[in-house]
Amino acid sequence: MKNIYFAPLQGYTDDVYRRVHNKLVGGVELYYTPFVRVEVGGIRSKDLRDISPANNKGVPVVPQIIFNSRKEFEYLVGRIVELGYKEIDLNMGCPFPLQAKHKRGCGILAHKDIVADVVEGVKRCGDVKFSVKMRLGWDNTDDAADVVRLLNGVELQHITLHPRTGVQRYKGEVDTDAFARISSLSDNAVIYNGDISSVEDMHNLEARFPNLKGFMLGRGLLGCPSLAAEYSRGEVWSTEKRIALMLAMHTELMDEYSKILKGDTQMLNKMRTFWEYAEPLLTRKPYKKVMKSGNLKNYLAAVAELKRL
Ligand SMILES: Cc1cc2nc3c(=O)[nH]c(=O)nc-3n(C[C@H](O)[C@H](O)[C@H](O)COP(=O)(O)O)c2cc1C
């Protein structure tokens, strides 16, 4: 049995979602926060709220940072350590051009000098633990190999590898052969991330990559929040039970977000993201009804109908 980690998804796995998931089902070793970055010389208050210990009480959370220099790395690590965190994840995988073209996320992979400098920074961080989340490269699969070798110079908690290039974003086939090649170069433990949507997927990956430390799940776990618990507890839930869990989470999320968000439109937009990856579970027609509901009243009616699925 491998560990399961909840992937960070900006706009989806915020502090509210993580708290509710952890409280109602869990099955996850650690939750990673969406990346925190330097913006106009500081950290956005929205990001600080997301990682504040008060908002993450009782949830096993690791903050993630994105940076394009040792200076940004050291600033962000300093601020996060001040909050009391002892472990930080380093984003070397984000493919969005806004980040990547500024040498952040997977944009850093082509700049071995910056990675080497950050590795030196990691060595000087004393008792702070680090992990790295990365992909294959921007437009090739060679960058990751070089970076993994550089990362062999430090002891990390693990490297999470998503086997796609930056130009692929989250589409197209995952390159499991490249994953096999690159993970074999790592002295650090490796976690597999990408397109896992069932317990069977995890069992197949376990058979092919027996040395993995674990799996990181994103969209598949958002679409079926019991997936980690089903795997780690060796259970198979019925569709009815899976949807019942989503509805229970939905009630708590509505409650929590109504304290933060203003007006029906904000609520509707936020709550619809909760179902975004759940089409396979809900099936097409009920899913469309929820996602296409034009106002909060119709939305809540469509959600209420899910109870009968
Ligand atoms: C909308 C969206 C936002 C994401 N935000 C982050 C992020 O903040 N940090 C990060 O490391 N990865 C981010 N990712 C990547 C996911 O963590 C994950 O690597 C990716 O979705 C592939 O895993 P999956 O197929 O299990 O979803 C994001 C992905 C999506 C689709």
The ligand as an SDF file (V2000), in Angstrom:
LIG
                    3D

 31 33  0  0  0  0  0  0  0  0999 V2000
   -6.5520   24.2180  -12.4820 C   0  0  0  0  0  0  0  0  0  0  0  0
   -5.2570   23.6150  -12.0170 C   0  0  0  0  0  0  0  0  0  0  0  0
   -4.5130   24.2590  -11.0350 C   0  0  0  0  0  0  0  0  0  0  0  0
   -3.2960   23.7150  -10.5890 C   0  0  0  0  0  0  0  0  0  0  0  0
   -2.5560   24.3740   -9.6350 N   0  0  0  0  0  0  0  0  0  0  0  0
   -1.3600   23.8350   -9.2230 C   0  0  0  0  0  0  0  0  0  0  0  0
   -0.5350   24.4530   -8.2180 C   0  0  0  0  0  0  0  0  0  0  0  0
   -0.8730   25.5010   -7.6450 O   0  0  0  0  0  0  0  0  0  0  0  0
    0.6350   23.8460   -7.9060 N   0  0  0  0  0  0  0  0  0  0  0  0
    1.0550   22.6900   -8.5010 C   0  0  0  0  0  0  0  0  0  0  0  0
    2.1200   22.1710   -8.1870 O   0  0  0  0  0  0  0  0  0  0  0  0
    0.3040   22.0730   -9.4270 N   0  0  0  0  0  0  0  0  0  0  0  0
   -0.8810   22.6170   -9.7940 C   0  0  0  0  0  0  0  0  0  0  0  0
   -1.6530   21.9530  -10.7060 N   0  0  0  0  0  0  0  0  0  0  0  0
   -1.2170   20.6110  -11.1710 C   0  0  0  0  0  0  0  0  0  0  0  0
   -1.8070   19.5130  -10.2890 C   0  0  0  0  0  0  0  0  0  0  0  0
   -1.2730   19.5800   -8.9800 O   0  0  0  0  0  0  0  0  0  0  0  0
   -1.5040   18.1110  -10.8790 C   0  0  0  0  0  0  0  0  0  0  0  0
   -0.1120   17.9780  -11.0250 O   0  0  0  0  0  0  0  0  0  0  0  0
   -2.1670   17.9090  -12.2310 C   0  0  0  0  0  0  0  0  0  0  0  0
   -3.5380   18.2370  -12.1760 O   0  0  0  0  0  0  0  0  0  0  0  0
   -1.9860   16.4820  -12.7180 C   0  0  0  0  0  0  0  0  0  0  0  0
   -2.4880   15.5600  -11.7700 O   0  0  0  0  0  0  0  0  0  0  0  0
   -3.9650   14.9120  -11.9400 P   0  0  0  0  0  0  0  0  0  0  0  0
   -3.9990   14.3040  -13.3160 O   0  0  0  0  0  0  0  0  0  0  0  0
   -4.0670   13.9020  -10.8380 O   0  0  0  0  0  0  0  0  0  0  0  0
   -4.9470   16.0390  -11.8270 O   0  0  0  0  0  0  0  0  0  0  0  0
   -2.8460   22.4920  -11.1610 C   0  0  0  0  0  0  0  0  0  0  0  0
   -3.6150   21.8580  -12.1380 C   0  0  0  0  0  0  0  0  0  0  0  0
   -4.8030   22.3910  -12.5740 C   0  0  0  0  0  0  0  0  0  0  0  0
   -5.5960   21.6530  -13.6280 C   0  0  0  0  0  0  0  0  0  0  0  0
  1  2  1  0
  2  3  1  0
  2 30  2  0
  3  4  2  0
  4  5  1  0
  4 28  1  0
  5  6  2  0
  6  7  1  0
  6 13  1  0
  7  8  2  0
  7  9  1  0
  9 10  1  0
 10 11  2  0
 10 12  1  0
 12 13  2  0
 13 14  1  0
 14 15  1  0
 14 28  1  0
 15 16  1  0
 16 17  1  0
 16 18  1  0
 18 19  1  0
 18 20  1  0
 20 21  1  0
 20 22  1  0
 22 23  1  0
 23 24  1  0
 24 25  2  0
 24 26  1  0
 24 27  1  0
 28 29  2  0
 29 30  1  0
 30 31  1  0
M  END
$$$$
